[in-house]
Each structure stands twice: as C-alpha cells, then as structure tokens.
Amino acid sequence: MHMNRRGFMARGATGLGAIAVMTEMTEAAAKETMSLNIIYPNHEGARFDTTYYRANHIPLAMKVMKASKVILIEGVPMADAAPPYAMIAHFQFTSAEALKAVIASPGMAEVRADVAKFTDIKQIVMLGKSS
C-alpha cells in the first residue's frame, strides 16, 4: 500500500487545526456566564414605566440577585411600528450555582411583587448561557 505524503500532511494539518479550534471552544466554554433574561413583550395598550423600572426596580433586583452585571435593552419603534418588546433585562451571573441560588432566594418574592408597580405586561423568563 502506497501512502501519499502530501495528502497525509494536509490531513494532519487539518487535524491540528481542528484541535486548535476545539481548544479555543473549550477555553470559551470555561468563560461562559449564566444569565436570567426577563423579556417584556409589547402589546397595544401595554403599561411600562421605564423611569420607575430603571430608578427603583433594577436597583432592587440587583441588590437581591447580586448579579455580576445587568444589560437593559429598551425597545424602540422601527419606522411606524411599535417595538415588539418594551424591555429586555439580561442579568449575568458568574456561574450556574450563583444563578440557582438566586432562583431559590426568598428575596425574589419582593422583586416579583414590585413588577405590578411599573407594568401590566406578562413577562417571559429565559435562562441562558453566553460566552
């Protein structure tokens, strides 16, 4: 059986490239953060008090949840169309354990009770991970 050295080298290089990519993916997985995403779908007549939300609700949520970071994404109209979401809050946590502790925290009852003060929108909750 005759082996083509050039073909072997090309396959070997491709294999090494795959190893490098896998190493990068593994390193990225180690840097993953977990998130709690609260999504407020917009609808006609929806009430959402952005001022109260930013000034009162988010500080309360951050105090209770001890998230490492929160990113707020406020929906804005596109042309003449209302935004599909009034707000998306993306709370980041350093680990799955930190997120699980928040979900089980009795302090979350106070955060949930505060929601009626700024909106009548039924929120969507999504757990996530990002890197």
Secondary structure as the mmCIF struct_conf table of DSSP 4:
data_model
#
loop_
_struct_conf.conf_type_id
_struct_conf.id
_struct_conf.beg_label_comp_id
_struct_conf.beg_label_asym_id
_struct_conf.beg_label_seq_id
_struct_conf.end_label_comp_id
_struct_conf.end_label_asym_id
_struct_conf.end_label_seq_id
HELX_RH_AL_P HELX_RH_AL_P1 ARG A 5 ALA A 30
TURN_TY1_P TURN_TY1_P1 LYS A 31 LYS A 31
STRN STRN1 THR A 33 PRO A 41
TURN_TY1_P TURN_TY1_P2 GLU A 44 GLY A 45
STRN STRN2 PHE A 48 PHE A 48
HELX_RH_AL_P HELX_RH_AL_P2 THR A 50 TYR A 52
HELX_RH_PI_P HELX_RH_PI_P1 TYR A 53 HIS A 57
HELX_RH_AL_P HELX_RH_AL_P3 ILE A 58 MET A 65
BEND BEND1 SER A 68 SER A 68
STRN STRN3 LYS A 69 GLU A 74
STRN STRN4 MET A 78 MET A 78
TURN_TY1_P TURN_TY1_P3 ALA A 79 ASP A 80
STRN STRN5 ALA A 81 ALA A 81
HELX_LH_PP_P HELX_LH_PP_P1 ALA A 82 PRO A 83
BEND BEND2 PRO A 84 PRO A 84
STRN STRN6 TYR A 85 PHE A 93
BEND BEND3 THR A 94 SER A 95
HELX_RH_AL_P HELX_RH_AL_P4 ALA A 96 ALA A 104
TURN_TY1_P TURN_TY1_P4 PRO A 106 GLY A 107
HELX_RH_AL_P HELX_RH_AL_P5 MET A 108 ASP A 114
HELX_RH_3T_P HELX_RH_3T_P1 VAL A 115 LYS A 117
TURN_TY1_P TURN_TY1_P5 PHE A 118 PHE A 118
STRN STRN7 THR A 119 THR A 119
HELX_LH_PP_P HELX_LH_PP_P2 ILE A 121 GLN A 123
STRN STRN8 ILE A 124 SER A 130
#
